[in-house]
Amino acid sequence: MAKVLCVLYDDPIDGYPTSYARDGLPELSGYPGGQTLPSPKGIDFTPGNLLGSVSGELGLRRFLEERGHTLVVTSDKDGDGSVFDRELPDADVVISQPFWPAYLTAERLARAPKLKLAVTAGIGSDHVDLDAAIAHGVTVAEVTYCNSISVAEHAVMMILSLVRDYLPAHQAVLDGGWNIADRVSRSYDVEGMHVGTVAAGRIGLAVLRRLKPFDVHLHYTDRHRLPAEVEEELGLTFHADAAAMVPHCDVVTVNAPLHPETEGLFDDRLIATMKRGAYLVNTARARIADRDAIVRALENGQLAGYAGDVWYPQPAPADHPWRSMPHHGMTPHISGSSLSAQARYAAGTREILESWLDGTPIREEYLIVDGGALAGAGAHSYSTRTR
């Protein structure tokens, strides 16, 4: 029998919800491009409920325990003696989320001789040392596409919020203020701006599609160029790399996975080539940007605003400089964990577990590492230190 160790974020401060703002979720027929939604043999949860916190358990307990397996769920993942570290040595499966990542470092993987499967309940498996996973024969899988549209919507919201300077205006209302001049002195229209995405995969392309009706000029860079008909449909300008693209853009949105080629990409040097007063939105991974370079660029006016919901480490410490830097629109890592997305990533996690426990192949598009190499979506999107 298998031991499944699941790391989820804490319940709400006031306790697990007994009711919700809306009844149910819209029904989707599939993802853009034809990929099917997660298709487990069954689910033991109500779509629209809070599943990503400890009490939600991704709806997995009944399924696993009825089959004789052990499920351990915790939010305690960091520091000496954490529950995660204590339970890891005899775990067969680890489930984690990008929003509350249990960092599977090389050291931790070396202390987990039984571990065979690491599942990301969501997308983005950079909290797993992929080189070490390959070396230890650990399969890494994620629920590809489950929250891509959720993140794309969040990115568009942040772009509009920064350009229109929405958050300070809302705060003025909360504070009882009404000075119009103060509230419009940093507010612009997005119409006519040049907006570029670093990476145009599922999330990046969804961002471009959602921005097209705003009558902006769209740019992108990606290691895989989009089909000519898509470029023509959206009026896209392709650039060979980020360095070639960002000088042309008023807004840059980052939608790339974190790997050796993207880590530290937005440093002082690259930011200096951007238009003065450009906006940077990063809903991908924090370490794609140099933490202190972002602070400096906001303080000296090179960037007019920075927004994102990705931090390093996660959760971010109380003194993280991105909490107090000027002109930011940061949120905790929530873009991909809407209640809508949770229903999909919980179902996809169960689908992966069903396949692994039954000895049947995991969907190719869910695979990041398998058989001692990058595989599936991982081979398309990631690189390792040796590749």
C-alpha positions in Angstrom: 0.0 0.0 0.0 1.2 3.5 -0.7 1.7 6.5 1.6 0.7 9.8 0.0 2.1 12.9 1.6 0.1 16.0 0.6 1.1 19.6 1.4 -1.6 22.2 1.2 -2.1 25.7 2.4 -3.8 26.5 5.7 -7.5 26.8 6.1 -9.1 30.3 6.3 -8.4 32.2 9.5 -12.1 32.0 10.4 -12.3 28.3 9.7 -13.2 26.1 6.7 -16.2 27.6 4.8 -19.7 26.3 5.6 -21.1 28.2 2.6 -19.9 29.9 -0.5 -20.6 33.2 -2.4 -21.9 31.3 -5.5 -23.8 28.1 -6.1 -21.7 25.8 -8.3 -19.4 26.5 -11.3 -20.0 27.0 -15.0 -19.6 23.9 -17.0 -16.7 23.7 -19.4 -16.6 21.4 -22.4 -12.8 21.4 -22.7 -9.7 23.6 -22.9 -8.8 25.9 -25.8 -7.0 23.9 -28.4 -8.8 20.7 -27.7 -7.2 19.2 -24.7 -9.8 17.4 -22.6 -10.5 18.3 -19.0 -9.3 16.0 -16.2 -11.2 12.7 -16.4 -10.8 10.7 -13.2 -13.0 7.7 -12.7 -14.8 9.5 -9.9 -14.5 12.5 -7.5 -15.4 12.8 -3.9 -15.8 16.6 -3.7 -18.2 19.3 -4.7 -16.9 21.5 -7.5 -16.7 25.1 -6.2 -15.7 24.1 -2.7 -12.4 25.1 -1.1 -10.2 22.0 -2.0 -6.6 23.4 -1.9 -6.5 24.0 1.9 -5.7 21.4 4.5 -9.3 20.5 5.3 -10.2 20.3 1.6 -7.6 17.6 1.2 -8.1 17.8 -2.6 -11.0 15.5 -2.1 -8.6 12.5 -1.9 -9.1 10.9 1.5 -12.1 8.7 0.8 -10.6 7.6 -2.5 -7.2 6.6 -1.1 -8.3 5.1 2.2 -11.0 2.9 0.6 -8.2 1.4 -1.4 -6.1 0.8 1.7 -3.6 3.7 1.1 -2.5 6.2 3.7 -3.0 10.0 3.2 -1.1 12.5 5.3 -2.1 16.1 4.8 -0.2 19.0 6.3 0.6 22.7 5.8 3.8 22.4 7.9 6.5 22.2 5.2 9.5 24.4 6.3 12.0 24.6 9.1 13.7 22.0 11.2 11.4 19.2 12.2 8.5 20.2 9.9 5.7 17.6 9.5 6.7 17.3 5.8 10.3 16.5 6.7 9.3 13.9 9.3 6.8 12.2 7.0 8.9 12.3 3.8 11.4 9.4 4.3 8.7 6.7 3.9 6.4 8.5 1.4 5.7 6.9 -1.9 4.0 10.0 -3.4 4.3 13.7 -2.6 1.6 16.1 -3.7 2.3 19.9 -3.5 1.0 23.1 -4.9 2.8 26.0 -6.5 0.9 28.3 -4.2 2.3 26.6 -1.0 5.2 24.6 -2.4 6.9 21.8 -0.6 10.4 22.3 -2.0 11.7 18.9 -3.1 15.4 19.8 -3.1 18.2 17.4 -3.9 18.8 17.0 -0.2 15.2 16.1 0.5 15.0 13.7 -2.4 18.1 11.9 -1.1 16.2 11.4 2.2 13.2 9.9 0.4 14.3 6.5 -0.9 10.7 5.2 -1.4 9.5 8.3 -3.3 8.4 7.4 -6.8 5.9 10.2 -7.8 5.8 13.9 -7.2 2.6 15.6 -8.3 2.0 19.3 -8.7 -1.6 20.1 -8.0 -1.6 22.9 -10.4 1.1 23.8 -13.0 4.7 24.7 -12.6 7.0 22.1 -11.0 10.1 24.2 -10.4 9.7 23.6 -6.7 11.1 20.1 -7.5 14.8 19.8 -8.3 14.2 18.2 -11.7 17.8 17.1 -12.1 17.7 15.3 -8.8 14.3 13.8 -9.6 15.8 12.4 -12.8 18.8 11.0 -10.9 16.5 9.3 -8.3 14.1 7.9 -10.9 11.2 10.0 -9.5 8.3 10.7 -11.9 7.1 14.3 -11.8 3.7 15.2 -13.1 1.5 18.3 -13.0 -2.1 19.0 -14.0 -1.3 20.8 -17.3 -3.7 23.5 -18.4 -5.9 23.2 -15.2 -5.4 26.8 -14.2 -3.8 28.4 -17.2 -6.9 30.5 -18.0 -7.2 31.4 -14.3 -3.7 32.8 -14.3 -4.3 34.6 -17.7 -7.3 36.4 -16.3 -5.3 37.4 -13.2 -2.5 38.8 -15.4 -4.9 40.9 -17.5 -6.5 42.2 -14.3 -3.1 43.2 -13.0 -2.2 45.0 -16.2 -5.3 47.1 -16.2 -5.0 47.7 -12.5 -1.4 49.0 -12.8 -2.0 51.1 -15.9 -5.2 52.7 -14.5 -3.6 53.0 -11.0 -6.7 51.3 -9.6 -5.5 50.1 -6.2 -4.5 53.6 -4.8 -7.9 54.9 -6.0 -9.7 52.2 -4.2 -7.6 52.8 -1.1 -8.6 56.5 -1.2 -12.3 55.4 -1.0 -11.6 53.2 2.0 -9.7 56.0 3.6 -12.5 58.5 3.1 -10.7 60.6 0.5 -11.8 62.1 -2.8 -8.9 64.1 -4.4 -9.4 63.5 -8.1 -6.1 65.1 -9.2 -4.2 62.8 -6.9 -6.0 59.7 -8.2 -5.5 60.4 -11.9 -1.9 61.7 -11.8 -0.6 58.2 -12.6 -3.6 56.8 -14.5 -3.4 56.0 -18.3 -5.3 54.2 -20.9 -4.0 50.8 -22.1 -5.4 51.5 -25.6 -2.6 52.0 -28.1 0.1 50.6 -25.8 2.6 48.0 -26.9 2.2 44.8 -24.7 4.6 41.9 -24.9 4.6 38.5 -23.3 7.7 36.5 -22.4 6.5 33.0 -23.4 3.4 32.4 -25.4 2.4 29.0 -24.3 -1.0 28.2 -22.9 -1.0 31.1 -20.4 0.8 33.6 -22.5 -1.3 33.0 -25.6 -4.5 33.3 -23.5 -3.2 36.7 -22.2 -2.7 37.9 -25.7 -6.1 36.8 -26.8 -7.8 38.6 -23.9 -5.8 41.8 -24.6 -6.6 41.9 -28.3 -10.0 43.6 -27.9 -8.3 46.5 -26.0 -6.7 47.7 -29.3 -3.1 47.3 -28.2 -0.1 46.3 -30.2 0.9 42.8 -29.2 4.4 41.3 -29.1 5.8 38.0 -27.9 8.9 35.9 -27.5 9.1 32.2 -27.1 11.4 29.3 -27.8 8.6 27.8 -30.0 7.3 30.3 -32.5 3.5 30.4 -32.9 1.9 29.3 -36.2 1.7 32.1 -38.8 -2.1 32.0 -38.8 -2.1 32.8 -35.1 0.3 35.6 -35.5 -1.8 37.0 -38.3 -5.1 36.6 -36.3 -3.8 38.5 -33.3 -1.5 40.9 -35.1 1.5 39.6 -33.2 5.1 40.7 -33.6 7.6 38.0 -32.8 11.0 38.7 -31.2 13.9 36.3 -30.9 14.3 36.8 -27.2 13.3 39.0 -24.3 16.2 41.4 -24.8 15.0 42.1 -28.3 11.3 42.5 -27.3 11.3 44.6 -24.1 12.6 47.9 -25.5 9.5 48.1 -27.7 6.9 47.5 -24.9 5.0 49.7 -22.5 3.8 46.6 -20.7 5.6 43.2 -20.3 3.9 40.2 -18.9 6.0 37.1 -17.8 4.4 33.7 -18.5 7.4 31.4 -18.7 8.4 28.5 -16.5 11.3 28.9 -14.2 14.4 26.9 -15.4 18.1 27.8 -15.8 17.4 29.8 -19.0 14.9 32.1 -17.3 16.2 32.4 -13.8 17.2 36.0 -13.0 16.2 37.2 -16.5 14.8 40.5 -15.4 17.9 42.0 -13.8 19.2 45.6 -13.7 20.7 45.2 -17.2 17.5 44.1 -18.9 15.2 46.4 -17.0 17.4 49.3 -18.1 16.6 48.6 -21.7 12.8 48.9 -21.1 11.0 52.1 -21.8 11.1 54.4 -18.8 7.7 54.1 -17.1 7.0 50.6 -18.4 5.0 48.1 -16.4 6.1 44.6 -15.5 3.6 41.8 -14.5 4.9 38.5 -13.4 2.5 35.7 -12.6 5.0 33.1 -13.6 7.8 32.6 -11.0 9.4 35.2 -8.7 13.0 34.2 -9.5 12.6 35.1 -13.2 13.0 38.6 -11.8 15.9 39.8 -9.6 14.2 40.8 -6.4 16.3 43.8 -5.6 16.5 45.0 -9.2 12.7 45.3 -9.2 12.7 47.4 -6.0 15.4 49.7 -7.5 13.5 50.2 -10.8 10.3 51.2 -9.0 12.2 53.6 -6.7 14.1 55.3 -9.5 11.1 55.4 -11.9 12.5 53.1 -14.6 9.4 51.0 -13.9 6.0 52.7 -13.3 4.6 49.6 -11.7 5.2 45.9 -10.9 2.5 43.4 -10.1 2.5 39.6 -9.7 1.5 37.0 -7.2 4.6 34.9 -7.2 7.3 35.3 -4.5 10.4 33.5 -3.3 10.3 31.9 -0.9 6.6 31.1 -0.5 5.1 32.1 1.8 7.0 35.4 1.7 8.4 36.6 4.9 6.9 39.7 6.5 9.9 41.8 5.7 10.1 40.9 2.0 10.8 44.1 0.1 8.1 43.5 -2.4 5.5 44.1 0.3 6.7 47.7 0.8 8.1 48.8 -2.5 6.3 51.7 -4.3 3.7 51.3 -7.1 3.2 47.6 -6.8 0.1 45.4 -7.1 1.3 42.2 -5.4 -1.0 39.5 -4.2 -0.3 36.2 -2.4 0.0 33.4 -4.9 -3.7 33.1 -5.7 -3.9 33.5 -9.5 -4.1 29.8 -10.2 -6.1 28.8 -7.1 -9.5 30.2 -7.8 -12.3 27.9 -6.7 -12.9 27.2 -10.4 -9.3 26.1 -10.9 -9.3 24.0 -7.7 -12.0 21.8 -9.1 -9.9 21.1 -12.1 -6.5 20.6 -10.4 -8.1 18.4 -7.7 -9.7 16.2 -10.4 -6.4 16.1 -12.4 -4.5 15.1 -9.3 -6.9 12.2 -8.7 -6.6 11.2 -12.4 -2.8 11.1 -12.0 -3.0 9.0 -8.8 -5.5 6.6 -10.4 -3.1 6.0 -13.3 -0.1 5.5 -11.1 -1.8 3.3 -8.5 -3.4 1.2 -11.3 -0.1 0.9 -13.2 -1.5 2.6 -16.3 0.3 5.4 -18.2 -0.1 8.9 -16.9 -1.3 11.3 -19.6 1.6 12.5 -21.7 0.7 16.1 -21.3 0.8 15.8 -17.5 4.4 14.5 -17.4 7.4 16.6 -16.6 9.9 13.9 -15.7 9.5 10.2 -16.4 11.9 7.3 -17.1 14.9 9.3 -16.0 14.4 12.2 -18.4 12.3 15.3 -19.2 9.1 14.0 -20.7 5.7 15.2 -22.0 5.1 18.9 -21.1 8.4 19.0 -19.3 10.4 18.2 -22.5 8.5 21.1 -24.3 8.8 23.7 -21.6 11.6 23.0 -19.2 15.4 22.6 -19.3 17.7 21.2 -16.7 21.2 22.1 -15.7 22.5 19.6 -18.2 20.1 20.5 -21.0 
